[in-house]
Amino acid sequence: RWIKFEEKVEEDGERWSMPHVPVLHLHSLFQLRTCLQKGTVLLDLEALSFKEIIDKALSGQPEEAELQPELKVQLAALLLRQPRHQPSTSLLQRLAQLSTSPCRGRPGSWPWAVPLGRAEGRSEPRAQLSATPLKEQLRNQFQKKIPAGAEAAHVAVGEVEFLEKPFSAFIRLRRGVALGSLAEVALPSRFLFILLGPQAKGNTYHEVGRAMATLLTDELFQRVAWQAEHREDLITGMEVFLDELAVLPPGKWDPSAHIPPPSCLLSPRRRTTMHPPDHQSQYNGDMAAAADRAGLGCLDSREELERTGRLFGGLLRDMRRKVPWYRSDFSDALHPQCLSAVLYIYLVTVTNAITFGGMLGEATANMQGVLESFLGTAFAGSIFCLFSGQPLTILSSTGPVLVFERLLFSFSQDHGLDYLEFRLWIGLWVAFFGLVLVATEASHLVRYFTRFTEEGFCALISLIFIHDALKKMWGLADTFPINWQYRLDDVTSYSCSCNLYGPFSQVGGPKVSVCDLSLLPAPSLQPPTALAGLSRTQCLGQGGHLLGTSCRYVPDITLVSFLLFGGTFLSCAALKRFRSSRYFPVGVRNLVSDFAIILAILTSCAVDATLGLETPKLLVPSELKPTNPVRGWIVLPFGANPWWVCLVSALPAVLVTILIFMDQQITAVILNRREYKLQKGAGFHLDLLCVSLLMAITSATGLPWYVSATVISLAHMESLRKESTTSAPGEHPDFLGIREQRLTGLAVFILTGLSVFMAPVLKHIPMPVLYGVFLHMGVAALNSIQLTERVRLLLMPAKHQPDLPYLQHVPLRRVHLFTITQLLCLALLWALKSTTAALLFPVMV
């Protein structure tokens, strides 16, 4: 059987083989061409049953090949017999058959032989063809592999004793007709090919039938077969097929080996371009080009980046483009995959908010802390998801913004200015400049961002995620240090005790230390049992301190944290690739892949809970009050700073505007790449408007500033990938695009705001587990760009390099030069990021 690749029944007649690329004998193709030239060819035949088709095929023979009437009767009776299909059974059915007949012998040497104990509904060997589908056809699990709207083609070949010369017929029905129990699955039929001949040539007929089946699965020949008006059109289509044919020389390969299907196939248009046939009919080429334009037309146009020449013209066009999709932006989220995306991105967003909130608190003396980061993320993200042009974007604080906040706070402290009021005016100016950029359609400059820019920006942000995850884990070794001087033989000398009588001075007396117990006054001596009964927290709480060689070390914490970190990262990567695994049914594989990150986190949390060690946990604020009690929730524009501060703030606001514009728009370009196959269009102007207005609101409330987070947004989109649910055996599922909707992002940010009330649940999640997720996100984003692929080429000998398209058109030395230049620029950006000049990072990109 064929859908796109060939499957054969194995010799034992029990199962289908692995899908493989069909290998044809060249002589069988020539014989097939002879059959089309001299045999019966019926195009657009009107028939409603298989019997009617056979009758018309036998009566429509050429005069020189017409059969005797008695042979026609015998041939019709033979063709109308019920064929025997190889059933596709599930694992449970095979186990049930094994338990009922564990010693069943081999049923026969022919693929169509079946054991005597047939299931109910299976036809007898000599039964006539049924006009209605059998039960086994309707229950056949193989039908799940067949796409909607597919039609069947039947190839019947064999040898019979009553024929002296071959009989062949190629039939195309005018409309698809259900032919009862003829097919393995209940599908309408369109094409039939019959080849019967005298005995002793059964293998030859079999190979001709394989050649016809292979032709009918070829996309270019399908178009010819559908539109052919004469016999010559079919022969021309076959000649085109022969023009593309490649021959494997005998003795250089194993004919019994199955060639596995390739990971990707050439499109019909590329095949036509690479092998332009001189004698191909013109309408076939036009049809191929039209089909290719239809599939890619929506991606060629970037009209959202074209200037209208009117104030806010681009913004109005974005709004008109997005409004028709607004209702579907919520209905399209009703899919289990979206639940997985919400849980995954929620945990990442919470961890990111805690990380940046802690760093902001250190940089601004808690004027902005973890709670402000949570509330700001929830508010800004929710508003953006509701009204933005690309709701798949996830907002977050970024490194350059953090550097600016640190510098601004230091400047305010040095010059006696109120930090929040100064920051308010900068935010208002940034919002104003953003509105000017939206009004003048400045986002059209995005069209000049090249792959060089996109890859440099994405690679740097990905490396920052990887670096920060590893840096956080390395910091655990300082918090929970490892005793590198531990020796098993010295175990008796390791101890830790509480000293409540630390070094003190008595009036008129000497200093007494607990190290010299003989000098302690008798009334002040506490019983040893009381000292031993105090915990570390109680000891430190009562003003004591710890004494001993093992007080600084916490056994197992660092080791287990690194194991959780690495285990989570590897689990995320392995479970994400489980979709292409060979194990379990496709539904199970897809479910595991969709929930890969959540399963990895739950597994790691279960391991941590089982071990019972005090690994660092996710801690979120539990009270709704400002981190710094000096500040309130509303920042007043006047009162604390001189009046001229509102004017001077325009200067740093220009720098922040450039920073926000470049950071936002580069991320938007990356998210709206053509390879993601987005159908609802982008909204560059609308996104920039939302970010600008949010700048004003977050500045007035003293919340952090937010812009698109590249790595988290890419992880959000990757978690919403859509793939075809029906694919031919051996064929990789087709990537259909991204599940575009607003509900997942909105749910993520609402849950982030509610995290304050979910602290008792979230405190059970170890931080190393979330750092492992961060590492997975950084690595996944880094692997999504071509730069990583080209870096591998630098380390790979030419004979082992993959057959990449750009290597076929660009000299290898130029590819390496381009890659090295990108790496040098990336190193420069990394060095710039590590200094106070990080504010210029987006401009340098």
Helices and strands as residue ranges (DSSP letters): H 26-38, E 40-45, H 50-59, G 63-65, H 69-79, H 91-100, H 135-138, G 141-145, E 152-159, E 167-178, E 188-197, H 202-216, H 219-227, H 231-243, H 268-274, H 282-300, G 303-305, H 313-322, G 323-325, H 328-331, H 336-363, H 370-387, E 395-396, H 399-414, H 419-439, G 442-448, H 451-479, G 488-493, E 497-499, E 504-505, E 511-512, G 517-519, G 522-524, H 528-532, H 536-541, E 545-547, H 557-576, G 577-580, H 586-594, H 596-611, H 645-648, H 650-671, G 674-676, H 684-701, E 707-708, H 710-718, E 721-723, E 735-738, H 743-754, G 755-758, H 759-762, H 767-783, H 786-794, G 798-800, G 805-808, H 812-833, G 836-840, H 841-844
